[in-house]
């Protein structure tokens, strides 16, 4: 595409410019708005009542009264309050207000459950955010009515707004429930789990006191990664970097072996003149159709200490002792176990890439290959100059997501090796990834705060890699290259 045909790039607006523009618009609305719009800054729906939009005004007013009542009167669940008291309880100070441990019941009579205190505190913060969102919506609604009047239009009625939601704003109607569900079931639990990384919350504290008591401890859990202090002791210090290093090695090999293996397999199957293409495709697609956990458990049994592979090797005299292919017991070779999980992952991963790249290969313009042949390019050169760049350009988002997915690959490691071979005194084994170690730390050991720290480190690593690699890729910067 010639430079003249390229669309001009839009000027990017920085975050600070957006914030400044928002404040500017806010001031403009207050200065230019009607009396109703000005009153809307204090009483929800006042502007709508001013413009005789009574139903909208009543809805906004009900929301304001409801949220304020929620904040002031502080409803409780199991003795733990919401509202302003929940914000106060976020300090977790009432866990030290005394109480008596009853060995007969195993309970500790003190305030409220700390988990609920933290959770309700964040729910209350979410309600406050919703309050300000509704506040802005009520002002915007009134100001829109002002602008309609200025141009001689009648302010829209509630019925007209509903019709608009079913027509030009139908996407808003459909996306709003999804956004609400995401906030309730994804964002809020994520924030809650992140908060646990800054507390002493673990099973030991709970068992000692007989209830869910813990307190904030700042960055101590994060510092423990480097100092070896905290509930995991020296394990978090001694094993974090080795596990992190193996996680990267695994992600790199697991991603690129399956990626390039799938491309090569797709090229071989789609080669002109090859007979039985449907048969070969069916064979490899079967590995996708069969649930992955079945394939992995079957391989684990085949390569286990008493599995058929080891039995065969011993029967033919190739070895006198079972070979620890998967590092299932202490003392097995860590290197062999790592090699085997990468190799087995190719079996379950390559067909996915093969299936995806088969469609891409069929859509590469034939003119490109024809031009290459005219210029005298060999088959190998056309592969590296035409086929591979085209496939990589199209599949860059998939490649990035596959790499991130392999960093968080739980099934392959957990079902094949269980993280082994194990080390005496450590939860993290030789093939454990950050995500499988996190599982052991939380489920097996109950160190929820330490598990949250490992989870945060994993998220920071994956998010940083995703943003940097995608922003620097041709799929992002040169999206019109192959158009």
N, C-alpha and C positions, 0 to 999 in steps of 0.2 A: 504494500500500500504506500503510495507516495505521501510525502509530508503534507502536500496541499489537501489531501483527502482526510487527513486525521482530524478528528473532532477536537476542538480546543479544550484543554483541561480546565476544570472548575477550580477556582481559588478555594483552598481549604481554610476553614474557619477554626481557629484554635479554641480549646476549652475555655480559656479566660475570656476570649471575645464573645463566646456564646453566653457565658455568665453575665458579662457586662451588658450584652444586648437584652437579656432577660430582665435585668434590673431597670434598664432604660425603658423597656416596654411597660413594666410594672408602674413606674413613675408616670408615664404618659397616660396610662389608663386612669390613674387616680386623678391626674390634673384635668384631663379632657372629659372624663366621665360625668354622667348626670348625678343628681343627688342620690338616686337609688344605687348607682354604682359605687359611690363613696360610702354609703351606708353598708353595702355588701362586704366591705372590708371588716366590719364588726359584727353584723347580723346576717347570717346566711339567708339567701333568698330575698333580701330586702329590695334588690334591684329588680328581681322578677315580679314582686308584688307591685313595685313602682310602675312597671310596664304592663301590668294586668296579666301576667303569666302566673296565675295563682297555683296551678298544680306543680309547676317546676319550683316555684318559691317555697311551697309547702314541703316538698321533698327535701330541698336543701336545708330548710329549717329543722325538720325532723332529724336529719343526719347530724346537724350541729348539736342539738339538744341531747341526742342519744350518745354521742361521743363524749360530750362534757359530763353527762351523768355517769358514764362508764369511768371516766377519770376521777371524778369527785367521790362517788359513793363506793367505788372499789369492790365489785362483786368477788366472791371467793369460791374456790374449789378445793375441797379437802383442807380447809383452813388456810390456804395460800391465796393472797389477794392479787387482783389485777389493779390497774389504775396507778395513781401516784404512789400508793404504797408498794406496788411492784417495782417501781423505779427506785424507791428507797431500799427495797430488799435486795436489789442487784449488788449492793455492797457485801452481802452475805454476812453482815455483822451479827445478826441475831443468832447465828450458830454458837456464839460464845456467851449467850445470855444465861448460861446455867442450865440445869436440868439434871434428872436422875436416871441412871441406867438401871433397868429392871431385868435381872438375869432370868427371871421366870418367863417373861414374854419376849426377851431379846430386843426390847425397844428402848429408845433414848428419848425421854420427853423433852423435846426442845422445839420451839418455833414451828418451822415448816420444812418440808422436803427441799433440800437445796436445788435439786434438779428442776423442780417446779418453780422455785424462786427465779432461777436464771431464765427458764423458758417463758414464764409469765412476764418477766421483765422485758424480754425481747418482743413478745406479742404486744405489750403496751407501747413500746417504741414504734412498732409497725402501725398501731392504731393512730399514733400521733402523726406519722407520715401520711396516712390516709386522710387525716383531718386537714392537713395543709394542702393536699391534692384536691380535696373537695372544696376547700376555701378558694383555691385558684380557679377551679371550674365554675364556681358560683359567680366570681367576679367577671370571668371571661364571658359567661352567659349574659350577664347584665350589660357588659360593654358591647357585645354583639348587637343586642337590642338597640343600644344607643346609636350604633353605626347604621343599622337598618332604618331608623327613624330619620337620620340625617339625609339619607338618599331617597327618602319618600316611601320606603317599604314599611309594611306593617310587621312588627315583631312576630316571629313564628310561634305558633301555639304548641302545646304539648303533643297533640295529635299529629301535627306536621313534623315534629321532631321524630316521633315514632316511625312515620312513613319514611323519613330520610334514613333512619337506621336500617330499614328493610330494603333500601334502594342504594343510594350513593355511599352510605356509610355502613353497608352490610358487613364489611370486613371488620369494623370496630365491634359490631355485635357478636361476631364469631370469635374474635381473638380475645375479647375481654375475659370470658370464663376460663380460657386456657391460661392467660396471664395470672389470674387469681389462683388457679390450681397450682401453677408453677411456684407462685410465691408461698403458698401454704405448705405444699408437699416437697418442695426442693430448696427454695431460698432460705426459708425460716429454719428448717432442720440443719442446713449447712452452716448457717450463722451460729446456731446452738452448738454444733460439734466443734466449730472453730473456737468458740468461747471456752470449751472444756480444756483446750490446750494451755490456757492461762490459769488453770486451777490445780488443786491437788486431788482431783477426783480419780479414785482407783478403788479396786475391790478390797484392798487391805484396810483403808480408812473405814469403809462401810462395815466390814466384818468386825473391826475392833469396837466400833461404837454401836453397831446394831441398827444403823439407819444411814440414810444418804447424806452424810455431813462432809462438807469440804469447804475450802476457801480459795480466794484468789491468791496466786503466788507470782504474778507478773511474768517475766521472761525466764524464770528458773528452769522450766522444762526445756526451753530452746537452748539455754546455756548448757544443760546436761548432755546435749549431743557432743559437746567439746570438752566438758569437765568430768563426765562420768558420774555426776551426782543425780539423785532422784530415785524413783521407784525401780528403775531398771539397772541402776548402779553402773558398773563399768561396761556392761554389754552395749548400751546405747553409744558409748564412746568408741569402743573397740570394733564394733560390727557395723556401724552406720556407713562409713566410707567404703569398706569392702562390698557391702550389699548394694550401695549406690553405684559403685563401679561395675559390678556384675549386671545390675539392672540396665545400664547403658550398653554394655557389650551384648547382652541378650537382645535388647530392642533393635540394635543396629543389625545384627546377624539375622534375627527373626524377620525383620522387615525386608532387607535387601535380598536375602536368599529366596524368599517367597516371591518377591516382586520380579526379579530378573528371571527366576526359574519359571514363573507363570508366563512371562513374555516369550521366553524361548519355547516353552511347551505350546503356546498358542501359535507361534510361527510354524512349528513342526506340523501341528495338526491341520493348519490352514494352507499348508504347502500344496501348490497345484500338482495334480497327478497322484496324490496320496489316496489310496483306496481304504475304505472302512473308516472314514472320518467320523461318522455318527457313532460307530462302535467305540472309538477311542474317547470321544467326548463323553459318552455315557459312562464309561469306566471311571473317568476322573470326576464326573459330576456325582457319582455315587458316594464319593468321600465327603461331598458337601451335604448330600441328602441324609446320610447317617449322622445322628447327633454326635457332636464332638466328644462329649464325655464317654460315650460308648467306645469310640475309637481309641481314646487315650487309656481307658481302663483295660481294654483288650491288649494294647501294647504293653502296659504295665505288667499284666499277667504273663505275657509271652516272654518278657525280659526279666522277670522276677528271679529271685534266688532259686526257687524250685520250679521255675517255668520250663516250657519245652525247649527253649533255646539253650539254657544252661544244661539241661539234661542231655541234649544231643551232643554238646561240646564235651561233656564228661564221658559219655558213652563211646565216642570216637577217640578218646584219649587226648583231645586238644588241651584240656585243662583238668587239674585234679580238684580244684576248688571252684565253687560257683563264682562267676564274675559279677561284680556289682555294677551292672550297666547303668542303673538309675540311682545309685547312692542311697539305697533304702536302709542301710544300717551304718552305724558308726565305724569308721575306718575304711570305707569304700573310697575309691578315687573320685575326688571332686572334679577333676578335669574331664574324666570319662563321662561322668553324669551330665556335665554342662554340654559336652559335644553331642551326647545322645538326645537331649531335649531339643537342641537346635535342629538336629537331623530329623527327629520325629515331627517337629513342628512344620518342616517343609512338606511332609506328606499331607498334613491337614490344611496347610495354608496355600500351597501353590495352585490348587484347582480354583480357588476364588479369583486369583489374579488372572489365571488362564481364561476363565469365563468372561471376565470383564474386558480384558485386552483383545479377545477374539472379536468383539463387536467394534472396538476402535480400529483394529487392523483392516476390517472390511470397509471402513469409511474413510481411509486415507485416500485422497484424490489420486487416481491412476495417472493423471498428467505429471505428477511429481516424479514417479518412477520412469515414465516415458522420457521426460527431459533428462533424467539421469542416464538412461541407456544411450540417448543420443550423444551425450557428453562423454560416453565411454566409461562411466562409473561401474565398478564391480559390484557384485551382490553384497559383499561385506561393507563396502563404502556406502552404498545406499542404505544399509541397515543403520549405520552410525550417523549418517547425515540426514536421513529422511525419517525412517521408521522410529528409531529410538527417541529423537527429539520430539516427534509428534506425540508419541505415547506418553512420554514424561510430561509434556505440556498439559495434556488432557488429564492425566492422573495425578498431578501434583497434590491437589487437596486430599485424594485418597491415600497417597504415599505418606503425607503428614499425619493424617488420622490413623493410619496403620501403625506408624512409629509410636504415636502416643498410646494407641491401644495395646501395643506390645509392652510398653512400660508398665501398664496396668493389667497385664495379662495374668489373671489369677488361675484360670482353669488348667492351662498346660502344665505349669509348675506344680500346682497343688495336687493334681490327679496323677501325674507321672512320678514325681520324686518326693512330694510332700515337703520340699525344701531341703531334703537331705543331700549329702551326708550330714548328720548332726555333729555338733561340737559340745563336749562336756561343759555344762554350766551356762550354755547359751541357747536362747530360743531360736535365733536366726541360724539356719543351716547353710551349707555350701552353695546351694542353688536357689536359696530364697531371694525373691525380689522384694522391693519395698512394700508392695501391696500384700504379699503373702506373709511377710514379717509383721505387718500391721495387723493382719488377721490373728496371728498367734499372740501378739502382745495384748490385744483386746479380748479375744474370746478365751484363749487358754490361760492368760496371766491376769487379765482384768485391769491392766494399766491403761485406762481409757484416756487419761490426759496425755500419756506418752504416745499412744496410738494416734491421737489427734495431731500431735506435733509431727509425726512421720507423715500423716496425711497431708498436712499443710506444706511440708517440704516437697512431697510428691506433686501436689498441685502447682506450686511455684515453678518447679522444674518443667512440667508438661506445658503449662501456660506460656512460659517464656519461650520455650522451643517452638511452640505453635505460632506465636505471634511473629517471632524473628524470621523463621524459615518461610512462612507464607508471605509476609510483607516483602521479602527479598526474592521471591520466586517470579519466574516469567509469567506464570498463570495469573498473577496479581498485577504485575507492572506492564505486561505486554499482552493483554487479553485479546487484542484484535490481530495477533500475529498470524494465526492460521485461518482467519475468516476470509 
